[in-house]
Amino acid sequence: MMNNQKQEPMEKNSEKRYSCKLCGTKFSTSKTLQNHMRIHTGEKPYSCKVCGCSFARITTLKNHLRTHTGEKPYRCEICGSAFAQTSHLKFHMSIHTGDKKYSCKICAKSFIMNSNLKRHLRTHTGDKPYSCQVCQSSFSTNYSLKSHLRIHTGEKPYSCEVCGKAFSVTSTLKNHLKIHTGEKAYRCEICGSAFSQSSGLRAHMSVHTGEKPYSCKICGMSFIMNSNLKRHIRSHTGDKPYSCQICQSSFSTNYSLKTHMRIHTGEKPYPCKICGTNFTQSSELKSHMRTHTGEKPYTCEICGAACSHSSSLKSHMRVHTGEKPYSCKVCGKAFSMSCTLKNHLRLHTGDKPFCCEICGMAFRQNNMMKDHTRIHTGEKAYSCQVCAKAFSRRSSVNRHMKTHTRHEKKLES
């Protein structure tokens, strides 16, 4: 403890003559500047002979070696706890002393260690000295950069002991464990709703306060959380930092990448409890459920027609607007729906992907194949509304209906 007290005044009074040309940080010795430069260059000249890990400083290598030897030479004189590094002992001592001698001059927040204060100051300055060499994203701490790199490498070193699910950062694992324990430590003081994460509670509070403190400088849109604003900004910049290592597709959010990966893995974690059909996304399951419930929440304001999906309503609106945005590149014919264009293109290509399992006959459209299959099954799904006569094809019932209209005209004449 005495050594630290002697060194402190020297550190405060020593002139910092050596400046980093990349970030402007100043140092009192050329050796310290040299060590600092390795943050920018990524140079790690000191390697562990046991596990091969590399380090920028020899002192960091010495500390690391203790993870293999189990050596803990620094002992607390009050409670006897032992530590591998002096910094860990200093941090531990604050439990006994309550001493936080490093204070932020901007917000007055206090810290046990100077390194913690330096990290904290970056929240005020916005300084992000750690850059990802894959996607050029910048971070305020080396730990954040290491965690981010796992997005590119796919490394997930933290596993749940209950279900085996793996995660790239410990904080995500801790939050995940609450699913198994049912722990909801964060409670709303207004309505009593409980949440497993503090972020969930913060987002919920906006229901009561209406506060959205994070605003987009480009379009003015406001958000409850800063993370939501960051995701939104990518819609303007086009930034897609999350890449699939299998097909190289890029995505603006980690969630979109995870959803995309299910195309490759075949994972469909959202099952329908009624019919057992599985889906890759919860939104797909919600849409599917409407086939069972008959719910049609999207209504046309012109004619009142109800649709089960927003995409169906968009397609329907083209009946009124006459819009046909999908054009055939072969003959120029335009269509209101992409699926209609796909069916049309098969006239040019001759492609008939739908085959009858009974006789092998091929068709351009799935509904044509279904109509054909009824010849074999004898099913007659279409009925005449006048005389109740049944038919296996819609086209047949349409032709039949004309016999009634012709008969009506004869009676009128």
C-alpha positions in Angstrom: 0.0 0.0 0.0 2.9 2.4 0.8 4.5 1.8 -2.7 1.2 3.0 -4.3 1.2 6.2 -2.2 4.8 7.1 -3.2 4.2 6.5 -6.9 1.0 8.5 -7.2 2.5 12.0 -6.9 5.1 11.0 -9.5 2.4 10.0 -12.0 0.5 13.2 -11.4 3.5 15.5 -11.9 5.2 13.5 -14.7 5.1 15.3 -18.0 3.3 13.5 -20.8 5.5 14.2 -23.8 4.7 11.2 -26.0 1.4 11.4 -28.1 -0.3 8.7 -30.1 -0.7 10.0 -33.7 -3.8 7.9 -34.2 -6.0 8.8 -31.2 -4.1 11.7 -29.5 -3.7 9.9 -26.1 -0.6 11.2 -24.3 2.0 9.2 -22.3 4.9 10.0 -20.0 7.3 7.4 -21.5 8.0 6.1 -24.9 7.6 2.5 -23.7 4.1 3.2 -22.5 3.3 4.7 -25.9 4.8 1.7 -27.6 2.5 -0.6 -25.6 -0.5 1.6 -26.4 0.2 1.4 -30.1 -0.5 -2.3 -30.1 -4.2 -1.5 -29.5 -4.3 0.1 -33.0 -2.0 -2.4 -34.7 -3.4 -5.5 -33.1 0.2 -6.7 -32.5 0.5 -9.4 -29.7 4.2 -10.4 -29.5 3.9 -12.3 -26.2 2.5 -15.9 -26.5 1.5 -18.4 -23.8 3.4 -21.7 -24.3 0.6 -23.7 -22.7 -2.5 -22.6 -24.7 -1.1 -20.4 -27.4 -3.0 -17.2 -26.4 -1.1 -14.0 -27.4 -0.9 -10.7 -25.6 0.3 -7.2 -26.2 2.1 -6.8 -22.9 4.5 -9.2 -21.1 2.8 -8.2 -17.8 -0.5 -9.5 -19.2 1.1 -12.7 -20.2 2.5 -13.2 -16.7 -0.9 -12.6 -15.2 -2.4 -15.0 -17.7 0.0 -17.8 -16.8 -1.4 -17.9 -13.3 -4.7 -19.2 -14.8 -2.7 -22.4 -15.7 -0.6 -22.6 -12.5 -3.3 -21.6 -10.1 -0.9 -19.3 -8.4 -2.5 -16.5 -6.3 0.3 -14.5 -4.7 -1.7 -11.4 -3.6 -3.5 -11.9 -0.3 -6.0 -9.7 1.5 -4.7 -9.0 5.0 -8.2 -8.5 6.4 -10.1 -11.6 5.2 -7.4 -13.8 3.7 -8.8 -14.0 0.2 -6.1 -14.7 -2.4 -5.8 -13.2 -6.0 -3.8 -13.8 -9.1 -3.4 -10.1 -9.9 -2.7 -6.9 -7.8 -5.5 -5.2 -9.6 -8.0 -7.9 -8.4 -6.7 -7.4 -4.8 -7.1 -3.6 -5.0 -10.6 -4.0 -6.3 -11.4 -6.5 -3.5 -10.1 -4.1 -0.8 -12.8 -1.6 -1.7 -15.3 -4.0 -0.1 -13.6 -3.5 3.2 -12.7 0.2 2.8 -15.5 1.5 0.6 -12.8 3.7 -1.0 -13.6 5.0 -4.5 -10.9 7.6 -5.1 -11.3 8.0 -8.9 -14.1 10.5 -9.7 -15.6 11.6 -13.0 -15.3 15.4 -13.3 -18.4 15.4 -15.6 -21.0 13.5 -13.6 -19.1 13.0 -10.2 -19.5 9.2 -10.4 -16.8 7.4 -8.4 -14.8 4.3 -9.1 -12.4 2.0 -7.3 -9.9 1.7 -10.1 -8.5 4.3 -12.6 -9.1 1.9 -15.5 -12.8 1.8 -14.6 -12.9 5.6 -14.7 -11.2 5.7 -18.1 -13.8 3.3 -19.5 -16.6 5.4 -18.0 -15.3 8.6 -19.5 -15.9 7.2 -22.9 -19.6 7.3 -22.2 -19.3 11.1 -22.1 -16.7 11.6 -24.9 -18.1 8.9 -27.3 -14.5 7.7 -27.8 -14.5 4.2 -29.4 -10.8 3.1 -29.8 -11.4 -0.6 -30.5 -12.4 -1.4 -34.1 -13.6 -4.6 -35.7 -11.3 -5.4 -38.7 -14.2 -7.4 -40.3 -17.0 -4.8 -40.4 -15.3 -1.7 -39.0 -17.7 -1.3 -36.1 -16.2 0.6 -33.2 -16.4 0.0 -29.5 -15.5 1.8 -26.3 -14.0 -1.3 -24.5 -11.9 -4.2 -25.6 -14.3 -6.6 -23.9 -17.2 -5.2 -26.2 -15.0 -5.8 -29.2 -14.2 -9.4 -28.2 -18.0 -10.1 -27.7 -18.8 -8.5 -31.0 -16.2 -10.6 -32.9 -18.2 -13.7 -31.9 -21.0 -12.5 -34.3 -18.5 -13.1 -37.2 -16.8 -16.2 -35.8 -20.1 -17.8 -34.6 -18.3 -18.7 -31.3 -20.7 -19.4 -28.4 -18.6 -20.3 -25.4 -21.3 -19.9 -22.7 -23.8 -22.9 -22.5 -27.0 -23.3 -20.5 -26.7 -26.3 -18.2 -30.5 -26.9 -18.3 -31.2 -27.0 -22.0 -27.8 -26.8 -23.6 -28.4 -23.6 -25.6 -25.2 -21.7 -26.2 -24.5 -17.9 -26.1 -21.7 -15.6 -27.2 -21.8 -13.4 -24.0 -22.3 -14.3 -20.3 -25.0 -11.6 -19.8 -27.2 -13.2 -22.5 -26.8 -16.6 -20.7 -27.8 -15.0 -17.3 -30.9 -13.5 -18.9 -31.7 -16.8 -20.6 -31.5 -18.8 -17.3 -34.4 -16.7 -15.9 -36.6 -18.5 -18.5 -35.9 -21.7 -16.5 -36.1 -20.2 -13.0 -39.0 -18.0 -13.8 -37.2 -15.2 -12.0 -38.6 -11.7 -12.6 -36.7 -9.3 -10.4 -37.7 -6.1 -12.1 -41.2 -4.9 -11.1 -43.2 -1.8 -12.3 -44.1 0.3 -9.3 -47.2 1.7 -11.1 -49.0 -1.5 -12.3 -47.0 -4.3 -10.7 -45.9 -6.0 -14.0 -42.7 -8.0 -13.5 -39.9 -8.5 -15.9 -36.8 -10.8 -16.1 -34.6 -8.0 -17.5 -34.1 -4.3 -16.6 -34.4 -3.4 -20.3 -37.9 -5.0 -20.3 -39.0 -2.9 -17.4 -37.5 0.3 -19.0 -39.4 -0.4 -22.2 -42.6 -1.1 -20.3 -42.4 2.2 -18.4 -42.9 4.1 -21.6 -46.5 2.7 -21.6 -47.1 4.9 -18.5 -44.9 7.9 -19.3 -45.1 8.0 -23.1 -41.4 9.0 -23.0 -39.3 8.2 -26.1 -35.9 9.9 -25.4 -34.0 8.6 -28.4 -34.7 10.5 -31.6 -33.5 9.8 -35.2 -31.7 13.0 -36.5 -32.6 12.0 -40.1 -36.4 11.4 -39.9 -37.3 12.5 -36.4 -38.7 9.2 -35.4 -38.4 8.5 -31.6 -37.7 5.4 -29.6 -37.9 4.1 -26.1 -34.4 2.5 -26.1 -31.1 3.5 -27.7 -30.6 0.0 -29.1 -33.9 0.4 -31.1 -32.6 3.8 -32.4 -29.3 2.2 -33.5 -31.2 -0.5 -35.4 -33.5 2.1 -37.0 -30.5 4.2 -38.2 -29.4 1.2 -40.3 -32.6 1.6 -42.4 -31.2 5.0 -43.5 -27.5 4.1 -43.8 -28.1 0.6 -45.3 -25.5 -0.8 -42.9 -25.7 -4.6 -42.6 -23.0 -5.7 -40.1 -24.4 -9.2 -39.5 -23.2 -11.7 -42.2 -24.1 -15.4 -42.8 -21.0 -17.4 -43.0 -22.7 -20.0 -45.2 -24.2 -17.9 -48.0 -22.6 -14.5 -47.3 -26.1 -12.8 -47.0 -25.9 -9.6 -44.8 -28.5 -8.3 -42.3 -29.0 -5.1 -40.4 -29.9 -6.9 -37.1 -28.6 -10.0 -35.3 -32.2 -11.2 -34.9 -32.6 -11.2 -38.8 -29.4 -13.2 -39.1 -30.6 -15.8 -36.5 -33.9 -16.1 -38.4 -32.1 -16.5 -41.7 -29.8 -19.2 -40.3 -32.9 -21.4 -39.9 -33.1 -21.7 -43.7 -29.7 -23.5 -43.5 -30.3 -25.5 -40.3 -33.9 -26.4 -41.1 -34.9 -25.3 -37.5 -38.6 -24.5 -37.0 -39.0 -23.7 -33.3 -42.6 -22.3 -33.5 -45.2 -25.2 -33.7 -48.9 -24.8 -34.2 -50.7 -26.4 -31.3 -53.7 -27.1 -33.4 -52.3 -28.9 -36.5 -48.6 -29.4 -35.6 -47.2 -27.4 -38.5 -43.8 -25.8 -37.6 -42.6 -22.4 -38.5 -39.2 -20.6 -38.5 -40.6 -17.3 -37.2 -43.2 -16.4 -34.5 -44.8 -13.9 -37.0 -45.4 -16.8 -39.5 -47.1 -18.8 -36.7 -49.3 -15.8 -35.9 -50.3 -15.5 -39.6 -51.0 -19.3 -39.8 -53.2 -19.3 -36.7 -55.7 -17.1 -38.6 -56.4 -20.1 -40.9 -57.8 -21.9 -37.8 -59.5 -18.9 -36.1 -60.8 -17.3 -39.3 -59.6 -13.9 -38.0 -59.3 -11.3 -40.8 -58.1 -8.1 -39.1 -57.1 -6.2 -42.3 -60.1 -4.4 -43.9 -60.3 -2.6 -47.3 -61.6 0.9 -46.8 -63.1 1.0 -50.3 -65.2 -2.1 -50.5 -65.0 -3.5 -46.9 -63.3 -6.8 -47.9 -61.5 -8.4 -45.0 -58.1 -10.1 -45.3 -56.2 -12.3 -42.8 -52.7 -10.8 -43.8 -51.5 -7.3 -44.5 -49.8 -8.6 -47.7 -53.2 -9.9 -48.9 -54.8 -6.5 -48.3 -52.0 -4.8 -50.3 -52.6 -7.3 -53.2 -56.4 -6.7 -52.9 -56.0 -2.9 -53.1 -54.6 -3.3 -56.6 -58.0 -4.5 -57.8 -59.2 -0.9 -57.0 -56.1 1.0 -58.1 -55.4 -1.1 -61.2 -51.7 -1.2 -60.3 -49.7 -4.1 -61.9 -46.2 -3.8 -60.6 -45.0 -7.3 -61.7 -44.0 -7.5 -65.5 -43.0 -10.5 -67.6 -39.6 -9.8 -69.1 -40.4 -12.2 -72.0 -43.7 -10.8 -73.3 -44.2 -7.6 -71.2 -47.6 -8.7 -69.7 -48.1 -7.1 -66.3 -49.7 -8.6 -63.1 -50.9 -7.4 -59.8 -49.3 -10.3 -57.8 -45.9 -11.8 -57.9 -47.3 -15.3 -57.6 -49.4 -14.7 -60.8 -46.3 -13.7 -62.6 -44.5 -16.9 -61.5 -47.4 -19.0 -62.8 -47.4 -17.0 -66.1 -43.6 -17.5 -66.6 -44.2 -21.2 -66.8 -46.0 -20.7 -70.1 -42.7 -19.5 -71.5 -40.4 -22.0 -69.7 -42.7 -25.0 -70.0 -42.0 -25.8 -66.3 -44.6 -28.0 -64.7 -43.4 -28.5 -61.1 -46.7 -30.0 -59.7 -47.1 -33.7 -60.3 -50.1 -36.0 -59.6 -48.9 -38.8 -57.2 -51.4 -41.2 -58.8 -50.8 -41.0 -62.5 -47.7 -38.7 -62.7 -49.4 -36.0 -64.8 -47.6 -32.6 -64.4 -49.1 -29.2 -64.1 -48.0 -25.5 -64.1 -50.1 -24.6 -61.0 -50.8 -26.3 -57.8 -54.6 -25.6 -58.0 -54.6 -27.3 -61.4 -53.0 -30.4 -59.9 -55.6 -30.4 -57.1 -58.5 -30.2 -59.5 -57.0 -33.1 -61.5 -56.5 -35.3 -58.4 -60.3 -35.2 -57.8 -60.8 -37.2 -61.0 -59.0 -40.0 -59.2 -60.6 -39.5 -55.7 -64.1 -38.7 -57.0 -64.3 -35.6 -54.8 -66.6 -32.9 -56.0 -65.8 -29.7 -54.0 -67.7 -27.2 -56.2 -71.5 -27.0 -56.0 -74.0 -25.1 -58.1 -75.9 -22.6 -56.0 -79.1 -23.0 -58.1 -79.6 -26.8 -58.3 -76.8 -28.1 -55.9 -75.2 -30.2 -58.6 -71.6 -31.0 -57.6 -68.4 -30.8 -59.8 -64.7 -31.6 -59.3 -63.5 -28.4 -60.9 -64.4 -24.7 -60.5 -64.3 -24.2 -64.3 -66.9 -27.0 -64.7 -69.3 -25.3 -62.2 -68.8 -22.0 -64.0 -69.8 -23.6 -67.4 -72.7 -25.3 -65.7 -74.0 -22.0 -64.3 -74.5 -20.7 -67.9 -77.2 -23.4 -68.5 -79.3 -21.7 -65.8 -78.7 -18.2 -67.2 -79.6 -19.4 -70.8 -82.8 -21.1 -69.4 -83.8 -17.8 -67.6 -83.4 -15.8 -70.8 -85.7 -18.3 -72.7 -88.3 -17.9 -70.1 -88.1 -14.1 -70.2 -88.5 -14.1 -74.0 
